[in-house]
Amino acid sequence: MTESRDTADRHTPVMLARCLELLAPALEVPGAVLVDSTLGMGGHTEAVLRAFPRVRVVGLDRDPQALELAGRRLAPFGDRFTGVHAVYDDIADVVHTRLGLGSVQAVLMDLGVSSLQLDEVERGFSYAQDAPLDMRMDPTTGPTAADVVNTYDERELVRILREYGEERYAQRIARNIVAFRERVPMTRTGELVQILRASIPAATRKTGGHPGKRTFQALRIEVNRELESLERALPASIEVLAVGGRIVVEAYQSLEDRLVKRAFARGATSSAPVDLPVEPETHKPYLRLVTRGAEEAGAAELESNPRSQSVRLRAAERLRPTPVHMRRREP
Ligand SMILES: C[S@@+](CC[C@H](N)C(=O)[O-])C[C@H]1O[C@@H](n2cnc3c(N)ncnc32)[C@H](O)[C@@H]1O
C-alpha cells in the first residue's frame, strides 16, 4: 500500500457525500476556492479536488504532522492545493493577507481531533494507553494537559471538568488531582486515569463508559482553547465568504454545535427593531440556513464509521455582506 493510501486509511471523513452536495452550488462557480479549515488527513479535501476539477482548496491545520501527511497525499493535485499551518480563527488573515484573496466561495469545518491524533499514543489524547500528558493539537506551542493539571487551582479544575466534560464527580477528581500533585507533578495519562478510577464510584464506572472519557475531553478542550477558537472562527469564516458562498460545519459535541447554531441563527435573523414598518437593507439577514436544524449521519454510516455517531452538521449560504453593525471587531 502506498503511503498516501495509508494516510487515507487513518481517518474516514464523516458525512462526505452530504458535504459535497451542500458545497456544490458554491463550488460550481468558475475559479471557486474552498478553505478546508480542518484539513486533518485531507479526506474531505481530496474528495472535493476529485469531484470539482476546477476548484482550488486551501487547507488549514494547527497540527504540523497532519499538514505534512495530507500535503503528501494531495501532492498529485499540484497547485490546486495549498496547505497552511494556522489556527482557523486566523482565516481572515490567511485569505486576505497570505493568499491575497478578497473572498472565497466555500468554507468547511470538520471539528475536533482526527483519528491520527487519537491513535498516536505519544500525543496523550487517549486514555486507553499510558503516555505523556500532552494533548496539544499543535505540539510546537502552548500549555500541555500536564501544565493544566499541575498549575490550575482546584476551583478552575472543577469548572473545566463540569463545563467541558459534564463530569458529575468533578469536585472529587479535582481534589484528588491536587493531592497527587502536592507530592509529585503529574506527567502521565496513566497517572490521571488511576486518579479517575479512584474518584468515580464503582457503580458509575460499570455503566458510565471509560472513567477517562469526560475528563480527557474537558482537558483537551481547555488545552487547545477549542471553544474560544471556534467562537472567533465562525464570524470570521462567514465574513470571508463571497455572496452565494457556503459554509458547512460538522460538530461532535453539544458545546460546539451550540456555538455553530448561534452564529448561523444570528446571520439568518433580521437585526431590525421589531417595530420598524420597513426592514432596512442594512438589517436584513446575511445568511440563509441550508440545513433544517442539525443533520446526523445515516444508518449505514453510523454502522461503518464510529466517528460519525455524534456528528451534527449545519450549513448556511451567504446572502449579502455582513452589515457593519453586525461585523466582528478586528482583534
Ligand atoms: C476531525 S479532523 C479533520 C479530518 C478531515 N476532515 C479529513 O477528512 O481527514 C480535525 C482537524 O482539525 C484540526 N484543528 C482542530 N482545531 C483547529 C483549529 N482551531 N485551527 C486549525 N486546525 C484545527 C485538528 O488538528 C485536526 O487535524
The ligand as a MOL file (V3000), in Angstrom:
LIG
                    3D

  0  0  0     0  0            999 V3000
M  V30 BEGIN CTAB
M  V30 COUNTS 27 29 0 0 0
M  V30 BEGIN ATOM
M  V30 1 C -11.6880 15.8500 12.5200 0
M  V30 2 S -10.1530 16.2980 11.9160 0 CHG=1
M  V30 3 C -10.4400 16.6780 10.2170 0
M  V30 4 C -10.4160 15.4810 9.3270 0
M  V30 5 C -10.5330 15.8010 7.8440 0
M  V30 6 N -11.8010 16.3990 7.5250 0
M  V30 7 C -10.3040 14.5660 6.9960 0
M  V30 8 O -11.2160 14.1690 6.2710 0
M  V30 9 O -9.2180 13.9930 7.0370 0 CHG=-1
M  V30 10 C -9.9410 17.8840 12.6080 0
M  V30 11 C -8.6000 18.5600 12.2870 0
M  V30 12 O -8.7570 19.9270 12.6320 0
M  V30 13 C -7.5950 20.3990 13.2480 0
M  V30 14 N -7.9800 21.5280 14.1070 0
M  V30 15 C -8.7150 21.4830 15.2370 0
M  V30 16 N -8.8690 22.7130 15.7590 0
M  V30 17 C -8.2300 23.5620 14.9120 0
M  V30 18 C -8.0310 24.9810 14.8870 0
M  V30 19 N -8.5130 25.7740 15.8590 0
M  V30 20 N -7.3550 25.5050 13.8580 0
M  V30 21 C -6.8500 24.7140 12.8600 0
M  V30 22 N -6.9780 23.3770 12.8400 0
M  V30 23 C -7.6650 22.7990 13.8530 0
M  V30 24 C -7.0420 19.2130 14.0070 0
M  V30 25 O -5.6550 19.3590 14.2040 0
M  V30 26 C -7.4180 18.0350 13.0930 0
M  V30 27 O -6.3550 17.6970 12.2500 0
M  V30 END ATOM
M  V30 BEGIN BOND
M  V30 1 1 1 2
M  V30 2 1 2 3
M  V30 3 1 2 10
M  V30 4 1 3 4
M  V30 5 1 4 5
M  V30 6 1 5 6
M  V30 7 1 5 7
M  V30 8 2 7 8
M  V30 9 1 7 9
M  V30 10 1 10 11
M  V30 11 1 11 12
M  V30 12 1 11 26
M  V30 13 1 12 13
M  V30 14 1 13 14
M  V30 15 1 13 24
M  V30 16 1 14 15
M  V30 17 1 14 23
M  V30 18 2 15 16
M  V30 19 1 16 17
M  V30 20 1 17 18
M  V30 21 2 17 23
M  V30 22 1 18 19
M  V30 23 2 18 20
M  V30 24 1 20 21
M  V30 25 2 21 22
M  V30 26 1 22 23
M  V30 27 1 24 25
M  V30 28 1 24 26
M  V30 29 1 26 27
M  V30 END BOND
M  V30 END CTAB
M  END
